[in-house]
Amino acid sequence: MKINQFLVPLYLTLTVGSFLGLGGINPAIAQEQILRTLTVTGQGVERIPTTLTQVNLGVEIQGKNANEVQQEVAKRSTAVVDFLRSRKVEQLQTTGIQLQPNYDYSNNQRRLIGYIGTNTVSFRVKTEEVGNLLDEAVNVGATRIDSISFTATDEAIANAQKEALRKATFDAQAQSEAVFKALNLTAKEVITVQVNGANAPVPKMLNVAQSRGMAADSSPVIGGDQSVEASVTLQIRY
């Protein structure tokens, strides 16, 4: 699809140059030209596949003795981290370490019955690998899977943002052409261009209850698609 000639200023200095061009004419005429504008907002959406999975998992141990609980957590956590490093996962980091008392609140009384220790990590891996990796992580010591989310690569998201902006610009142009044609008016130039947003999509979260069941059933994991949305507003003089 080709952009009409009146969109050429889009690639030049937009707002400032347009208004400076009115400096040498009668103020009343300049005001009239500013008022004779059409403002349209176009929307653009680009869908991309999610190829990466962000995982939060860890070890949780309960016991009566705090030292024993902590030692067991450390032992299992080390095994899990060593395994993840051997699989060369990306962005591996510790997200939480905790040791807290465990109380029984029956009969309107609080009674210490032991301790709960946790150590959690997060990492990113290719979605095609995550099913088997979770199974193996549980086999080496992981006892909990807290969250799983799907996302595209940074490069894919950046390219999708540009494409969504392009689509939004063409959509705004098409809207303006329809209005000018209906009113028998002629577009002259784009005065301003405003990019209202082309933000990176929020990662798609997998239900935690589903993720907890993955380790017991080595099922294929499919991340699906993400939508990148953009909005562009054009102000066009006629």
N, C-alpha and C positions, 0 to 999 in steps of 0.2 A: 504494500500500500504506500503511495507516495504522499508526502506532505505538501500541501498547497503553498503557493508562493508567499501567501500572507503569513506563513509560519516561519519564514526565513529568519526574522529577528530573534527567534528562539535560540539560535546558536550564537547570537551576539550579546552585547551588553543590553539587558532587557529593560529594567524599570527606569534606571537613571537616564539612559540615552533617550528613551521615549519622551520623558517629560522635558528634558533640556531642549528638545527639538521644538517645543512650543514657546521658547523664550523670546523669539524674534517676531511674534505676531501679536495682534490685538488681544488684550486680556479677555475680552468678552468671547472672542472666537476660540481662544484657547480653552476657556471654561466649557464652552459648548462641545468642543471636541472630546474633552475629558468625560463629559456626561454621556456622549454618544458611544457607549461601550456595552458589550454583552459579556457577562461573566458565566462561565460554564465549568463544571467539575466532572472530570472523567474518572472512571474506576478501571483498574487493571488487576487481574488475578493470574498467577502462574503457579501451577502445581508441579511439585518435584518429589521424587521417591526418597523415603528415609532409608539411608543405608548404614547408619550408625546407631548403636544402642548404648545409652547411659545407664549404668547399674549401680545401685547402692545395696551392699550386702555386708554380712558380718557374722560375728560369733556372740552368742549369748549363753551364759552358764549360770546355773543356780546351785547353791550349796550352803552348808551350815557354817563353814569357816571362810573368812574373808580372804586369807592368804591363799588357801587352796583354790578358791574360785578365781582369784586373780592369776595365779600360776597356770591354771587350765586355759583361761582365756588367752593368755600370752602365748602358750604353746600352740593352740589351734590357730590363732591369728597369724603367727609366724608361718605356719604351714600354708595357710590360705594366700598370704602375700607372696611367699616364694613361688607358689603355683601360678599366680596371676602374672608375676614377672616372667616366669618361664614361657608364658603364652604371649608375652609382649603386648599386653593391653596398653591403651593410651590413657594419659592423665590419671594415673593411679595415685590416690592420696587418702590419708586417714581423715575420716569425717567425724569420729566421735570415740571417746574412751570414757567408760563410766563404771563405777562400783558403788552400789547403793544397798541399804538394808532392805530386807524383805519381811513385811509384817503380816500377821494374821489378825483380822479385825472381827472375828466371830465373838458372839456373846457380849457385844458392846465393849470389848477390850482390845487393846493393841498389844500384840505379843510378837517379839522378834523371833523369826523362825529360820533366818539365814541371810544370805546375800545374793545379789544378782550382779554379775559382771558382763559388760558388753564392750565390743570393739568393732567399729564399722569402717568400711572403706568404700570409695567410689572409683569407678573407672569407665572407660569407653572402649567399645569393641565393635567390629563389624557385625551387623545384625545376623548375617548368615552363620556366624560362629557362636552366637550367644547361647543357644539351646544346649549344646554339648558342654560348653564352658561352665554353665551353671550346674549341670549335673556333676561335673568333676570337682567344682568348688565345694559342693556339699560333701562329696566323698572324702575330701582332704580335711574337712573340719568346719565349713560354714554351716550355721544353724538358722540363719534368717536372711530373707531377701526383702528389703524394705521398699524399694521402688525400682521401676524400669521405665525408661522413656526412650522414644525414637526421634531421631533428627537426621537431617541431611548434612553433608559436609559443608564446611565454611565456604568453599569455592562454589558449590552448587547453589547455596543460599544467595551469595553475592550476585551470581549470574541471573538468578530468578528475580532478584530485586530490580535489576536493570530492565529485564524483560517486562516485568509488571509495570514499571514506570513508562516504558514505551507504549504498552497497551493502553494505559490510562491517558496518555497524551493523545493517542489516536482516537480514543473514545470521546475526549473533550472536543477534539476537532470535528468529529462526525456530528456531535450534538449541535455545535455552532453552525455547521453547514446546513443542517436541517432547519434551524430557526431562521437563518438569513434567507434561505430559499422560500420558506413559508411567508415571510414578511417582505419579500422582494427587495432585500437590502444587499449591499455589497461590503464584504469585509475588507478592511484596509491593512491593519497590522495588529500584531500581538503587542499589547502594552506591558502586561506583567504575566509572569509564570510563577505559580506557587506550588511547590511540592509539599503535599500535606502529610505524606508518610509512606515509607516502604520498609517497614520494620521487619526484622527477622522473625519468623514464626516461633511460637512457643512449642517446645518439644511435646510430642504426643505421649501422654502417660498411659501405662498399662495398669489395669486394676491390680492392686497389691495382692488381693486374694488369689487372682489368677497367677501372679508371679510366684507366689509361695508354692503353688502346685507344680511348677515347671520342673523342679529338681527331681520330682518323683516320676515324671512322665516326659521323656525326651521327645517332645513334639517340636515340629518346625516353628520358628518364630518369624512372623511377617510384620514388618513395621508399617506398611502402607505409605500414603502420600502426605505431604504437607502443602498448605496453601500460603503463598506469599502475596499479600495484597498491597496495592499502591493507589494513591489518589493524587491527581494533578488538577489544579485550577488555572484556567486561562482567562485573561481579560482582554477582549478584542475590540478595537475601535472600528466603527463603521461610518 
